[in-house]
Amino acid sequence: MRIKTSTTGNTFEARLSDRLTFADHQAFREMIQQVTTTGAKEFVLELSELVSIDSAGLGMFVIAMESGSKNGWSLTLKAPRPSVKQLLLLAKFDKLVTLVD
């Protein structure tokens, strides 16, 4: 996984690319800590360049959602590719977080 981050106002945005797998767990947790440290109120994960995600990657999204709930920020999953979106819908992430095209 490659990550590019930016902060605008109260929004922390991270653009994920390549694949999100268990091997990315530590980097993902560090990014979540960064969101909280910046004082952001919204965390947007831009997924248009994410080619695939495994079950551990889905679990990382759950960790982000729980961390946001505890630390006062919301999670939005933005612009997933069709294959990633299909997996998110299958796992019912659209019921847990904001999912936008």
N, C-alpha and C positions, 0 to 999 in steps of 0.2 A: 504494500500500500504506500502510496505517496500522498502527502498532505500539504496543502497550501492554505494558510489561515489569514484572515483579516478581521479587523474590528471596526465597525462603523456605528457610532452612537452606542446604543444598548444591545447591539447585535454582534455576536461572534460567529463568523462564517468559516467553515472548513470545507474545502473542495477535496474530495477523496478520489483517487484514480487507481487504476490497475485492479488488484483483488484485495478483498478484506477477509483475512483468515486468522486463525488462532495465533499465528506468528506475529501478528500486529497488536496483540493484546496490550503490551506495555506502552507502546507509542500511543495507542488509543486512550488508555487511562491517563497518560500525561496530558493529552489534549483536553480531556474532561476537566482535569485539575486547572488547566489554563483558563477554561471558560469561567470557572468559579472565581479564580484569582482576578480576572479582569473586571468582575462585577457586572458582567453582561446579564441581561434579562431574557435574551433569546439566543439559542444555539441552533444555527442552521447548518445542516450537513448537506452539501451540494453533491449529488450522486451521479451527475450526467456522464462522468468519465470513469465511474466504477463499473468494471466489466463483470465481476462476479463477487458473490458473498457466500460464505459457508455458515453453518449453524453457530459457530463461535462468533462470527461477525454479527449475526442477529442478536446473540447474547450481549454483545458489546453495546448494541443499540438499547437494550433493556437496561444495562448498567447506566448508560447516559441518561435515560429517562428517569431512573430512580435518583441519580445524583442531582438532576435538575429539580426534581420534586423536593429534595432535601435542602437544596441550596438556593432556591428561588428563581430558577430560570426554566424556560420551556424549550422543548426540542421539536424541530421541524425537519422532516426529510424532504429534500427538494430535488425534483427533476431526475428520478431514477430511470435508467434505461429499461426497456420493456422486460428483459429477462430478470432484472433485479426487482422491478416493480411487481412482477408476477409472484415472486417469492415473498415479498413484503405483504402482498394481499393474501396469499395462501396462509401466511403466519398471522394474519389479522392485525398487522401493525397499523393499518388505517383506523382501527378502533382504539389504539393506544396513544398514538402521536399524530400530529398534523402531517399529512402527506400531500404535497402539492406537485403538480406537473411542471 
